[in-house]
Amino acid sequence: MTREERWRRLLDLLVERDGLEVEAAAEALGVSAATIRRDLDQLAEQQLLVRTRGGAVPHGVSYELPLRYRTSRRAAEKRRISEAVAALIAPGEVVGLTGGTTTTEVARALAARPDLAGPAGGSPALTVVTNALNIAGELAIRPQFKIVLTGGVARPQSYELTGPLAQRTLGMLSMDTAVLGVDAFDPADGAATRHEDEAAVNALLCERARRLVVAADSTKLGVRAFARICATSAVDVLVTDTALTEAAARPFRDAGVEVVRV
C-alpha cells in the first residue's frame, strides 16, 4: 500500500467512524502505530483532520474530503455508473460535466470509447463543457475532444470553478446533455450539493442542456443537502447502482425520471 493509498483509506475511515484511534487505524490498515501517527501528523499539517491525543477527528462540522482522496469510495459502483452514462452520449454531442468523483469517471469512460477515438469528418468527436479543472486537464490531451472550460474561482476541495465568470460563460452556451454529479438527490427536494456557489453554477449548466442526466451512487439518493441545484422534474435520467431498491426508485419514476440501475 502506497502512502497516497494509506492516506486515502485513513480519511475514508475518519469520515465513516467520525474519528480515529491510532491503534484501531493501525490494525485496520495493517501497519504500525508509528506509521499511523506520522500519517495523521502530516494530514493535520494539510488541515485535512484535527489531531487528538490518541488519534484524530474530522476538520470541523462541514468537513469535506478533497476530490483526490474521495475517488476510492464505492469505486466499483462509480465505474459501472460512469460507463452506463457514457453509453448514453452520441458522437458529436455537446456534453456538460459538473465536477465530482462520478463525473470524473464519466469523463474517463468517454475517453475510453473506441467510437470516440478520432474526429468525425473534421468535427470534434465530442465537445465537453465543464467547470471542473481536473476533468478539463484529463480530456485536454485528447485531440478528438473539444474542451470548453468555464473560467471562475477554483474550489480546492472539488477543483470546480464557480462564481460570475463561470455563470457568464455558461449563459452563452447550449448543450445536448448535461451530466450532473450530486451530494444528494431526493424525489421531493430535488438534486443538491453542500455548497451554494457550486449549486448556482451547476444549476445553470443543467438549464442550458436539452437532456439532464444525474450520475449518483445509491448512498446519495433519498437524502438532502444544503444547496438545491434543480427540481426532480428537471431530471431526465438517473443512473445509479443496483443497491437502489425498486421501492426507492418508484418515487423518482413517478416524478418522470427514467431510472437506470447498473
C-alpha positions in Angstrom: 0.0 0.0 0.0 1.5 3.4 -1.0 1.4 6.4 1.2 -1.3 8.0 -1.0 -3.5 4.9 -0.7 -2.9 4.7 3.0 -3.9 8.4 3.4 -7.0 7.9 1.3 -8.0 4.9 3.4 -7.4 6.8 6.6 -9.5 9.7 5.5 -12.3 7.3 4.4 -12.2 5.7 7.9 -12.2 9.1 9.6 -15.4 10.0 7.8 -17.1 6.6 8.3 -16.3 6.5 12.0 -16.4 10.2 12.8 -13.0 9.9 14.4 -10.0 7.6 14.6 -7.8 6.0 17.3 -4.2 5.2 16.3 -4.3 1.6 17.4 -7.6 0.9 15.6 -6.4 2.5 12.4 -3.1 0.6 12.5 -5.0 -2.7 12.8 -7.4 -1.7 10.0 -4.6 -0.8 7.6 -2.1 -3.5 8.7 0.7 -1.1 9.5 2.5 0.1 12.7 1.1 2.6 15.1 4.2 4.8 14.5 3.3 4.9 10.8 -0.3 5.9 11.6 0.9 8.7 14.0 3.2 10.0 11.3 0.4 9.9 8.7 -2.0 11.7 10.9 0.5 14.4 11.7 1.1 15.0 8.0 -2.6 15.1 7.2 -3.1 17.5 10.1 -0.4 19.8 8.6 -2.6 19.8 5.4 -5.6 20.7 7.5 -7.4 17.6 6.4 -8.1 16.5 10.0 -7.5 17.6 13.6 -5.1 15.6 15.8 -6.2 14.5 19.2 -4.1 12.8 22.0 -4.9 9.3 20.8 -5.9 9.8 17.1 -7.8 12.3 15.0 -11.2 13.8 14.3 -12.7 15.4 11.2 -11.8 19.0 10.5 -15.0 20.8 11.5 -18.7 20.2 11.0 -18.6 21.0 7.3 -15.8 18.5 6.7 -15.3 17.6 3.1 -12.6 15.4 1.7 -10.7 16.8 -1.3 -11.6 15.1 -4.5 -8.3 13.3 -4.8 -9.0 11.4 -1.5 -12.6 10.5 -2.4 -12.0 8.5 -5.6 -11.7 5.1 -3.8 -15.1 5.3 -2.2 -17.6 3.0 -3.9 -15.2 2.8 -6.8 -16.8 -0.3 -8.4 -20.3 1.2 -8.4 -19.0 4.5 -9.8 -17.2 2.8 -12.7 -20.4 0.9 -13.6 -22.4 4.1 -13.4 -19.9 6.1 -15.4 -19.8 3.5 -18.2 -23.6 3.5 -18.4 -23.7 7.2 -18.5 -21.0 7.4 -21.2 -23.0 5.0 -23.3 -25.9 7.5 -23.4 -23.8 10.0 -25.2 -23.8 10.1 -29.0 -20.8 11.1 -31.1 -20.8 14.8 -32.0 -22.8 15.8 -28.9 -22.0 18.8 -26.7 -21.8 17.4 -23.2 -21.7 19.3 -20.0 -19.9 17.8 -17.0 -20.0 19.1 -13.5 -17.3 18.3 -11.0 -17.1 15.3 -8.7 -15.7 11.8 -8.5 -18.5 10.1 -10.5 -18.5 12.7 -13.3 -14.7 12.4 -13.4 -15.2 8.7 -14.1 -17.7 9.5 -16.8 -15.1 11.7 -18.5 -12.6 8.7 -18.4 -15.3 6.4 -19.7 -15.9 8.7 -22.6 -12.2 8.9 -23.4 -12.1 5.1 -23.5 -14.8 4.7 -26.0 -13.4 3.4 -29.3 -16.0 5.1 -31.4 -14.9 8.5 -30.0 -11.2 7.8 -30.7 -11.0 10.3 -33.5 -12.8 13.4 -35.0 -15.8 12.7 -37.3 -15.4 14.4 -40.6 -13.2 17.1 -39.3 -15.6 17.9 -36.4 -14.8 17.0 -32.7 -15.9 13.5 -31.6 -17.3 15.4 -28.6 -17.4 18.9 -27.3 -17.1 18.8 -23.5 -18.1 21.9 -21.4 -17.0 21.7 -17.8 -16.3 23.8 -14.8 -14.0 21.1 -13.3 -10.3 21.7 -13.7 -9.3 18.1 -13.3 -11.8 16.9 -15.9 -10.6 19.5 -18.4 -7.0 18.5 -17.6 -7.6 14.8 -18.3 -9.5 15.4 -21.5 -7.4 18.3 -23.0 -4.8 15.8 -24.1 -7.4 14.0 -26.3 -7.3 15.9 -29.6 -10.6 14.3 -30.7 -12.4 16.3 -27.9 -13.0 20.0 -27.9 -12.8 21.2 -24.3 -14.5 24.3 -23.1 -13.6 25.4 -19.5 -15.9 27.9 -17.9 -13.4 30.1 -16.0 -14.2 31.2 -12.5 -12.8 30.9 -9.0 -11.4 27.4 -8.1 -12.6 25.5 -5.1 -9.6 23.4 -3.8 -11.7 20.5 -2.5 -13.6 19.8 -5.7 -11.5 21.5 -8.4 -14.7 23.2 -9.6 -14.8 26.7 -10.9 -17.6 28.9 -9.5 -18.7 32.5 -9.5 -19.8 35.1 -12.0 -17.2 34.2 -14.6 -18.4 30.6 -14.8 -22.0 31.7 -14.9 -21.4 34.2 -17.6 -19.7 31.6 -19.8 -22.4 29.0 -19.3 -25.1 31.6 -20.1 -23.7 31.9 -23.6 -23.6 28.1 -24.4 -26.1 25.4 -25.3 -25.5 21.7 -24.7 -27.2 18.5 -25.8 -26.6 16.6 -22.5 -25.6 17.7 -19.0 -24.2 15.1 -16.6 -24.7 16.2 -13.0 -22.8 14.9 -10.0 -24.6 15.5 -6.7 -24.2 15.2 -3.0 -27.9 14.3 -2.6 -30.9 13.6 -4.8 -34.3 13.3 -3.1 -37.6 12.8 -5.0 -39.3 15.6 -3.1 -36.4 18.0 -2.7 -34.5 17.5 -5.9 -30.8 17.4 -6.6 -28.5 19.2 -4.3 -24.9 19.8 -3.2 -23.3 21.1 0.0 -22.2 24.5 -1.3 -24.3 27.3 -2.7 -21.6 28.5 -5.1 -21.3 25.1 -6.8 -25.1 24.7 -6.9 -25.5 28.0 -8.7 -23.1 27.1 -11.5 -24.4 23.5 -11.7 -28.0 24.7 -12.0 -27.1 27.0 -14.9 -25.2 24.2 -16.7 -28.3 22.0 -16.3 -30.6 24.7 -17.6 -28.5 25.1 -20.8 -28.9 21.4 -21.7 -31.7 19.6 -23.6 -31.2 16.5 -21.5 -30.2 16.2 -17.9 -28.6 13.0 -16.5 -27.8 12.6 -12.8 -25.0 10.2 -12.1 -25.1 9.1 -8.4 -24.5 6.0 -6.4 -27.3 4.8 -4.2 -25.9 6.3 -1.0 -26.8 9.8 -2.3 -30.4 9.0 -3.1 -33.3 9.8 -0.9 -31.2 12.3 1.1 -31.0 16.0 1.3 -28.1 18.5 1.1 -27.9 22.3 1.8 -28.0 23.9 -1.7 -30.6 22.9 -4.3 -29.4 22.5 -7.9 -32.7 21.6 -9.6 -36.1 20.0 -9.1 -36.5 16.3 -9.6 -38.9 17.0 -12.6 -36.0 18.7 -14.4 -34.0 15.4 -14.5 -34.5 13.1 -17.5 -32.4 10.1 -16.4 -30.9 8.9 -13.1 -28.1 6.4 -13.4 -27.3 4.6 -10.2 -26.3 1.2 -8.8 -28.4 -1.9 -8.0 -28.5 -1.2 -4.3 -31.3 1.2 -5.0 -34.4 -0.9 -4.4 -37.5 -0.8 -6.7 -39.5 0.8 -3.9 -36.9 3.6 -3.5 -36.8 4.0 -7.3 -40.5 4.3 -7.7 -40.8 8.0 -6.4 -38.2 9.1 -8.9 -40.1 7.3 -11.8 -43.4 8.8 -10.6 -41.7 12.3 -11.0 -40.9 11.5 -14.6 -37.3 10.4 -14.2 -36.0 7.3 -16.1 -34.1 5.2 -13.6 -31.2 3.1 -14.8 -29.7 0.7 -12.2 -26.3 -0.9 -13.1 
